[in-house]
Amino acid sequence: HADTIAALRGGHDMTALDWAAENNHPEVAKLILGAVSEPAKLVHMHSRMGKTALIRAASKGHADIVMAILEATKFDESLIQIRDDYGMNAFMWAITNDHNSIAQVLLKPISDKEGFINMIGYEGRTALTWAAISGNTAAVVDLLEAVTDKQALAELPDDEGMTALAWAM
């Protein structure tokens, strides 16, 4: 019964876990994740705009909820890779919104870190491009240190023809 109740959707097509993630209620999130038989299945559910509970928590900077989701799903890499309707995953949203400690936690379980960092999302932009646009200098440094071909990543144009380097200037 807990699985059925947890999967029910309310306003904005959101589950109770989505609401807990959006509004920073870590204890509620932990109770829900602990009550369902397959937490990863619940976290895989997309709400309006394709957002998952992990994307919601990461984009808002709700570190306790990000950790609760990752722990409950045994740091399932596929959950971190899920993209919303904008082509953005939880990592990209964390970088864009200057939640660098969350971004670092999300990057740890990724097996192909370089490929993940080079992933192109919304408007043809990588996490590095989003970091440059948002003025997130610490993330720019971290991302460049994590890849082999720094120049290729920095000079990769987005859909507007702008590079991370151009956005940073």
Phi, psi and chi 1 to 4 in degrees:
 res  aa     phi    psi   chi1   chi2   chi3   chi4
   1 HIS       -  -34.7  -71.7   64.8      -      -
   2 ALA   -62.2  -38.4      -      -      -      -
   3 ASP   -62.5  -42.9  -70.2  -23.2      -      -
   4 THR   -66.2  -45.0  -57.1      -      -      -
   5 ILE   -64.7  -43.2  -67.8  168.6      -      -
   6 ALA   -64.1  -29.6      -      -      -      -
   7 ALA   -83.5  -10.2      -      -      -      -
   8 LEU   -61.8  144.5  -69.1  175.0      -      -
   9 ARG  -115.7  142.9  -64.9  171.7 -177.2  -93.6
  10 GLY  -112.2 -143.6      -      -      -      -
  11 GLY   -57.8  146.9      -      -      -      -
  12 HIS    60.4   20.6  -57.9  -72.3      -      -
  13 ASP    62.8   29.6 -160.7   30.7      -      -
  14 MET  -101.2  143.0  -68.5  169.5   60.0      -
  15 THR   -83.9  172.2   66.1      -      -      -
  16 ALA   -61.2  -36.1      -      -      -      -
  17 LEU   -65.7  -40.1 -178.1   59.8      -      -
  18 ASP   -58.7  -45.4  -69.9  -35.6      -      -
  19 TRP   -63.1  -42.5  -77.2  102.9      -      -
  20 ALA   -62.9  -41.7      -      -      -      -
  21 ALA   -66.8  -43.3      -      -      -      -
  22 GLU   -64.6  -38.3  179.2   82.2   14.6      -
  23 ASN  -106.5   14.3  -63.9  -64.4      -      -
  24 ASN    57.5   60.4 -160.8   22.0      -      -
  25 HIS  -118.8   78.1  -62.8  -64.9      -      -
  26 PRO   -62.0  -36.2   14.4  -22.4      -      -
  27 GLU   -66.2  -39.1  -66.2  -51.9  -44.9      -
  28 VAL   -64.1  -45.3  172.4      -      -      -
  29 ALA   -58.9  -44.2      -      -      -      -
  30 LYS   -64.0  -40.0  -70.4  174.1 -171.6  174.7
  31 LEU   -62.8  -44.0  -73.8  169.3      -      -
  32 ILE   -65.2  -48.4  -65.9  166.3      -      -
  33 LEU   -62.5  -34.5  -69.5  163.4      -      -
  34 GLY   -75.9  -21.2      -      -      -      -
  35 ALA   -87.5  -21.6      -      -      -      -
  36 VAL   -91.5  152.3  -63.1      -      -      -
  37 SER   -76.0  -29.8   60.0      -      -      -
  38 GLU  -131.8   85.7  -63.4  178.5   68.3      -
  39 PRO   -56.9  -37.6  -21.1   29.1      -      -
  40 ALA   -61.8  -36.9      -      -      -      -
  41 LYS   -63.3  -40.5 -172.9  175.2  178.7 -179.2
  42 LEU   -67.2  -42.2 -180.0   61.6      -      -
  43 VAL   -68.5  -28.7  176.7      -      -      -
  44 HIS   -68.0  -18.1  -95.7  -79.5      -      -
  45 MET   -67.0  132.0  -65.8  178.1   72.2      -
  46 HIS   -97.9  140.3  -62.4 -112.3      -      -
  47 SER  -105.2 -160.2   61.7      -      -      -
  48 ARG   -52.7  138.1 -169.9  168.9  162.3 -154.4
  49 MET    67.1   16.1  -56.2  -55.2  -69.2      -
  50 GLY    75.1   13.4      -      -      -      -
  51 LYS   -78.1  138.7  -58.3 -113.8 -174.5  -87.3
  52 THR  -100.6  168.6   63.8      -      -      -
  53 ALA   -61.1  -36.6      -      -      -      -
  54 LEU   -66.2  -42.8 -176.9   59.5      -      -
  55 ILE   -61.8  -43.6  -70.8  172.2      -      -
  56 ARG   -60.3  -48.6  -71.5 -180.0 -175.4  -73.1
  57 ALA   -64.8  -43.4      -      -      -      -
  58 ALA   -66.1  -41.4      -      -      -      -
  59 SER   -69.4  -27.4   68.8      -      -      -
  60 LYS   -91.5   -8.7  -62.7  -81.0 -172.0  167.0
  61 GLY    81.2   25.5      -      -      -      -
  62 HIS   -89.9   80.0  -58.4  155.3      -      -
  63 ALA   -59.9  -39.8      -      -      -      -
  64 ASP   -62.2  -36.6  -69.5  -15.6      -      -
  65 ILE   -74.8  -40.0  -64.9  175.4      -      -
  66 VAL   -56.4  -48.1  168.4      -      -      -
  67 MET   -64.4  -40.9  -78.4  -52.6  -61.6      -
  68 ALA   -61.0  -43.0      -      -      -      -
  69 ILE   -65.6  -47.2  -69.6  169.8      -      -
  70 LEU   -62.4  -43.2  -67.3  175.6      -      -
  71 GLU   -65.7  -43.2  -71.5  169.7   -4.5      -
  72 ALA   -65.7  -27.0      -      -      -      -
  73 THR  -104.3   14.6   59.4      -      -      -
  74 LYS    55.1   41.8  -62.6  175.2  176.0   54.6
  75 PHE    53.7   44.4  -68.4   83.1      -      -
  76 ASP   -61.9  111.2 -176.7  -16.4      -      -
  77 GLU   -59.2  -34.7 -179.4  175.4  -21.4      -
  78 SER   -63.1  -29.3   69.8      -      -      -
  79 LEU   -69.7  -33.7  -62.8  173.8      -      -
  80 ILE   -73.1  -28.4  -59.8  166.4      -      -
  81 GLN   -80.3  -16.8  -57.4 -103.2    6.5      -
  82 ILE   -59.0  136.2  -66.4  173.7      -      -
  83 ARG  -111.2  147.8  -62.2 -179.9 -166.7 -148.4
  84 ASP   -85.1 -171.7   62.7   15.0      -      -
  85 ASP   -64.9  -14.6  -68.6   -7.4      -      -
  86 TYR   -92.4   -1.7  -64.5  105.6      -      -
  87 GLY    80.4   16.5      -      -      -      -
  88 MET  -105.0  138.2  -57.8  -88.9  -74.0      -
  89 ASN  -103.3  177.9   57.4   39.2      -      -
  90 ALA   -58.7  -38.6      -      -      -      -
  91 PHE   -61.6  -48.5  177.5   75.8      -      -
  92 MET   -62.2  -40.4  -71.0  176.8  171.1      -
  93 TRP   -65.6  -39.6  -80.9  113.3      -      -
  94 ALA   -62.2  -44.4      -      -      -      -
  95 ILE   -62.5  -47.5  -67.5  -70.9      -      -
  96 THR   -59.1  -36.7  -59.9      -      -      -
  97 ASN   -99.5   17.6  -66.9  -37.9      -      -
  98 ASP    64.3   36.5 -156.4   20.0      -      -
  99 HIS  -106.9   68.2  -55.9  -55.2      -      -
 100 ASN   -64.6  -36.4  -62.7  -17.9      -      -
 101 SER   -65.9  -35.7   60.3      -      -      -
 102 ILE   -67.9  -42.4  -70.1  174.4      -      -
 103 ALA   -58.5  -41.7      -      -      -      -
 104 GLN   -64.0  -40.2  -70.2  171.8   -6.6      -
 105 VAL   -64.5  -41.1  167.6      -      -      -
 106 LEU   -68.7  -29.6  -68.4  168.2      -      -
 107 LEU   -76.7  -29.2 -171.5   57.9      -      -
 108 LYS   -53.5  -49.1  -83.8 -173.5 -177.1  171.9
 109 PRO   -76.7   -4.9    6.6   -3.0      -      -
 110 ILE   -74.4  125.9  -58.5  -63.9      -      -
 111 SER   -74.3  -42.2   54.5      -      -      -
 112 ASP  -105.6   78.8  177.3   11.7      -      -
 113 LYS   -60.5  -42.3  -71.1  176.5  178.8   37.5
 114 GLU   -63.8  -45.9 -173.0  142.5  -12.1      -
 115 GLY   -62.1  -38.9      -      -      -      -
 116 PHE   -65.7  -44.5 -175.2   69.6      -      -
 117 ILE   -65.7  -34.1  -70.7  169.7      -      -
 118 ASN   -81.4   -3.4  -75.0  -50.6      -      -
 119 MET   -59.6  135.9 -175.1 -176.9  -59.9      -
 120 ILE   -96.7  130.7  -64.7  171.8      -      -
 121 GLY  -118.8 -143.4      -      -      -      -
 122 TYR   -51.0  133.6 -176.6   59.4      -      -
 123 GLU    57.5   26.8  -63.8 -177.2  -15.6      -
 124 GLY    71.4   23.8      -      -      -      -
 125 ARG  -105.1  144.7  -64.8  178.9  176.7  144.2
 126 THR   -93.1  173.0   63.8      -      -      -
 127 ALA   -58.8  -37.1      -      -      -      -
 128 LEU   -62.6  -42.1  179.6   66.9      -      -
 129 THR   -61.8  -44.3  -51.9      -      -      -
 130 TRP   -63.6  -38.2  -74.4  112.2      -      -
 131 ALA   -63.0  -42.5      -      -      -      -
 132 ALA   -65.6  -44.0      -      -      -      -
 133 ILE   -60.7  -41.0  -70.7  169.8      -      -
 134 SER   -85.2   -0.5   63.6      -      -      -
 135 GLY    73.3   24.2      -      -      -      -
 136 ASN   -86.6   79.0 -171.9  -15.9      -      -
 137 THR   -58.8  -42.5  -53.1      -      -      -
 138 ALA   -60.8  -41.0      -      -      -      -
 139 ALA   -68.0  -38.4      -      -      -      -
 140 VAL   -57.7  -48.0  168.4      -      -      -
 141 VAL   -61.1  -48.8  170.5      -      -      -
 142 ASP   -60.0  -43.9  -70.4  -14.7      -      -
 143 LEU   -67.4  -42.7  -68.4  167.4      -      -
 144 LEU   -66.1  -34.9  -72.4  173.2      -      -
 145 GLU   -68.6  -24.0  -74.6  178.4   -5.7      -
 146 ALA   -86.9   -9.3      -      -      -      -
 147 VAL  -114.6  154.8  -63.2      -      -      -
 148 THR   -77.8  -49.7  -53.0      -      -      -
 149 ASP   -98.4   81.1 -165.9  -15.1      -      -
 150 LYS   -62.0  -41.9  -64.1  161.6 -177.5   24.6
 151 GLN   -64.1  -43.2 -175.6  173.3   -6.2      -
 152 ALA   -61.2  -41.7      -      -      -      -
 153 LEU   -67.7  -44.4 -179.6   58.8      -      -
 154 ALA   -66.8  -27.2      -      -      -      -
 155 GLU  -103.7    9.2  -66.3  178.2   -7.9      -
 156 LEU   -73.8  117.8 -174.9   68.1      -      -
 157 PRO   -77.5  146.4   26.4  -30.4      -      -
 158 ASP   -88.7 -171.3   62.7   16.2      -      -
 159 ASP   -63.6  -19.7  -69.2   -9.9      -      -
 160 GLU   -92.9    0.4  -66.0 -179.2   33.9      -
 161 GLY    82.7    7.0      -      -      -      -
 162 MET   -92.5  143.0  -62.2  -82.2  -71.4      -
 163 THR  -101.6  166.9   65.5      -      -      -
 164 ALA   -58.5  -39.3      -      -      -      -
 165 LEU   -61.9  -43.7 -173.5   58.4      -      -
 166 ALA   -65.5  -41.1      -      -      -      -
 167 TRP   -64.2  -33.0  -79.4  110.1      -      -
 168 ALA   -71.5  -20.7      -      -      -      -
 169 MET   -83.9      -  -62.7 -178.6  142.1      -
